Structures are given as C-alpha cells and as structure tokens.
C-alpha cells in the first residue's frame, strides 16, 4: 500500500511538471558558450597587459593616447546620424505602408532588398556607382552639372550612406511591426473630435510608438556603432573614418596585442551599453501604460 501510494504521488508530481522551460536550456547553453564565456575571457584579458604590470595600463593608454581616444567621437559622429536618419525616415514610410496600398508588396520588397545583400556587397556597388569614375559622376560630368567628380566615397559621406542603405530596411521593418500593432480606431476617434493629423500623431501615435522607437533606435545604433567593412572600403580608415572597431582590429592583428584589443572591445561595449541604457531609460517620459500598442 505504501509503495503504491508513493508511486501514485510521484506520478502526480510528474504529471504536474511542466517540461516547457527545459526548451530554453539549449539556447542558454549556446549563449554561455558563444557570448558569456568570450566576454568574461576578454574582460579578464583586458586587465592583463602584455607590456606592463599595471592591470589598468591598457585602459589608461586608451584614454591618454589620441590614436585610440579619438576613435570614440569619430564612431559616434558616424553611428548617431545614421541611426537618427534610419529611424526618422522609417516612421513616415511605415505610416504610409501600414494600410493596404497599390503595389505594397513590390515597394516593401524594394525597401527590404538591401538588407539581404550584406555590407560588403553594398560597399562594392557604391564604389561602382558613386566612385570618382562611377556612373553617377560620369552622368553629372557629361551633363555638365558639375566641373569635377563629386566625392561620395573614401570619406565620411560614403560610410554614412552605406549605413543608411544597409540599416534602413532593418529599422523600417521594426517600426512597421510596431505601428501595425496600434489600434487605428484611436486615430479615427480623435479625428471625429476635430484633431488634426499632427495632433493625432503627437498625442496618440507617438506616445504609443515610443517603446518601439526606443527599441529600434537601440538595435539600429548598435548595428551602426560596430561599423567595420564600410569604414574600411568606403571611408578613410587611417583618417576621418578610423572608428573604434578598426582600432581593435589593428591592435589584435597588426600589433598582435590581444590584451589591448580586448580593452578596446570592452570600452566599445561599455559605450554602447551606456547609450542603450539612456535611451531605454528615457522612453518612459513619453508614455507609461499597461499596453504599448493601444490594442484592446
């Protein structure tokens, strides 16, 4: 009787056990193997300088050497405008595309195509079309609209254009998904009360869209901040577009100082974390409520 009772109790406990959380275990192990362990290893390596006994020598060198420190404002000067352009331009286009229109699938496909090409292929195409001997400059010179080729590559503008071309589809898809989650009856109800389109956007759509804008900004900024191929292929990696990722690459594979490269990577991650935390912390200033999308 006691054995039967124990087996019955064990069976009831087993029947009440939810095995669904176990599905997270493989993903958690993958995160630990591919992110957490390399991060901790790099963090420890950054405090183990190759040429100094002081554990903070690499960090002191970064903030005292203009060759490293100047990469921070350079990277921000490229990443922040690209992010603002991508997110800002996505909002009006997403408003236009949220309702069924003619050729909507074709337009969406055209907007999404650049994200499938990759940064290197986009850079190669920009060199062909926008370079000094590219098609754009040839047309402008043949039409005598300019007297000299317009420099859109191997400078700041080439890198910025590349980040806009590759980053805009990503931001557009995110904004569109958030915007379609807002109940359209809210805007119609406001219009019946005399609210203009701008008033509807300011008092209804913008507050409800604020969480989505913050998340999109953070993801687009992280993507732009880690720019490397565009800065090398379309910029001037030894001058105006020497971003922080190039400094990390040169420390690791040109100077063979992996400790310093890890330090640059840690600082790079810390800067991204600070800006992302500031954006996510400030999104509550526009809207605080139980439902971000306004759905019933």
Secondary structure, 3 states (H helix, E strand, C coil): CHHHHHHHHHHHHHHCCCCHHHHHHHHHHHHHHHHHHHHHHHHHHHCCCCCCCCCCHHHHHHHHCHHHHHHHHHHHHHHHHHHHHHHHHHHHHHHHHCCCCCCHHHHHHHHHHHHHHCHHHHHHHHHHHHCCCCHHHHHHHHCCCCCCCCCCCCCHHHHHHHHHHHHHHHHHHHHHHHHCCCCHHHHHHHHHCCCCHHHHHHHHHHHHHHHHHHHHHHHHHHHHHCCCHHHHHCCCCCCCCCCHHHHHHHHHHCCCCHHHHHHHHHHHHHHHHHHHHHHHHHHHHCCCCCCCCCCC
